[in-house]
Amino acid sequence: MTLVRDSDRALLRTLQKDGRMSNQDLSAAAAMSTSACWRRMKALEEDGVIERYAAILNADACGLTFHAIVHITLSRHRAEFVEEFLNAIVERSEVMDCFAITGDADYFLRVCCTDLDAYNAFLEHFLFKLNGVANIKTHLVLRRIKQSTQLPL
């Protein structure tokens, strides 16, 4: 993967704040010509620095008001159980993030649902039925203090 050049940082910081900005406005904000800006944008996309463009939605406004942090410990770390677990997790829309971690648990999930009943259904009909899951520890999110969609460039 290509490292971000110092000259790209202003461009990327601006783009993170407003992904719908026109090339002309983006080039002005990054202090570069429109043609140079367009070329850098294409290069950053091709190099995978810019993965995709997306709208950032407000979960609460969409009716997804239940948020939990879930720590999962596997009982068996055989490749087939880990692969089955990860493939299943990736397919679930409730799972916003999944991280392999160190410490007492093996995985950390950020889960978003409509309510407690929906989370219980997620647990009972999905997580509890996965092979190799030994322990599930749920931490309810009481309130969000900070959420960032921007990398610290």
SULDA-V361526 format. One record per residue. N is the residue number from 1. RES is the residue in one small letter. PSI is psi as a letter, one per 30 degrees, with the letter a starting at -180 (none if undefined). Layout:
n	res	psi
N	RES	PSI
N	RES	PSI
This chain:
n	res	psi
1	m	k
2	t	k
3	l	k
4	v	k
5	r	l
6	d	e
7	s	f
8	d	f
9	r	e
10	a	e
11	l	e
12	l	e
13	r	e
14	t	e
15	l	e
16	q	e
17	k	e
18	d	j
19	g	f
20	r	g
21	m	k
22	s	l
23	n	e
24	q	e
25	d	e
26	l	e
27	s	e
28	a	e
29	a	e
30	a	g
31	a	h
32	m	l
33	s	l
34	t	e
35	s	e
36	a	e
37	c	e
38	w	e
39	r	e
40	r	e
41	m	e
42	k	e
43	a	e
44	l	e
45	e	e
46	e	e
47	d	f
48	g	g
49	v	e
50	i	j
51	e	e
52	r	l
53	y	k
54	a	l
55	a	k
56	i	j
57	l	l
58	n	j
59	a	e
60	d	e
61	a	f
62	c	g
63	g	g
64	l	i
65	t	f
66	f	k
67	h	k
68	a	l
69	i	k
70	v	k
71	h	k
72	i	k
73	t	k
74	l	k
75	s	f
76	r	k
77	h	g
78	r	k
79	a	e
80	e	e
81	f	e
82	v	e
83	e	e
84	e	e
85	f	e
86	l	e
87	n	e
88	a	e
89	i	e
90	v	e
91	e	f
92	r	k
93	s	f
94	e	f
95	v	j
96	m	e
97	d	k
98	c	k
99	f	k
100	a	k
101	i	l
102	t	l
103	g	a
104	d	f
105	a	l
106	d	e
107	y	k
108	f	k
109	l	k
110	r	j
111	v	k
112	c	k
113	c	l
114	t	e
115	d	a
116	l	e
117	d	e
118	a	e
119	y	e
120	n	e
121	a	e
122	f	e
123	l	e
124	e	e
125	h	f
126	f	d
127	l	e
128	f	f
129	k	f
130	l	k
131	n	k
132	g	f
133	v	j
134	a	e
135	n	k
136	i	k
137	k	j
138	t	k
139	h	j
140	l	k
141	v	j
142	l	e
143	r	k
144	r	k
145	i	e
146	k	k
147	q	k
148	s	k
149	t	g
150	q	k
151	l	k
152	p	i
153	l	none
